[in-house]
């Protein structure tokens, strides 16, 4: 059976160019995760304000902000160390994680629990932010263009020597 379709231009007339890696992946993830985490935090803060007033909302926001600072430090380390020393970034992530856990524990124990703080809302704020932040990071990583191989130079593409 013959087709009566007009022959169009040949697909792939030009050379195929690689899109390259995503510029500033870590800062993009920081921005995306902060926006998504903040949105979840504000919704939960509104609920806390309705149920326990301003102290509940403030407790919820403080729990979420603590999580954002904790995760944000890691993304900033990835941004500044990862581009200059990608192989050393993992070791620095581990060291930074240890320092963050110890530092946050010392700060929380030194400050103590203020009387006005609602522990339940503080924990809810932290959990909501962790879930939203991690979901945004997964989405951001899934959309990232990570360059696996070096782009061929123009002479390799055309076959010229």
Secondary structure as GFF3:
##gff-version 3
##sequence-region A 1 161
A	DSSP	alpha_helix	25	82	.	.	.	ID=ss1
A	DSSP	alpha_helix	86	111	.	.	.	ID=ss2
A	DSSP	alpha_helix	119	143	.	.	.	ID=ss3
A	DSSP	alpha_helix	154	158	.	.	.	ID=ss4
###
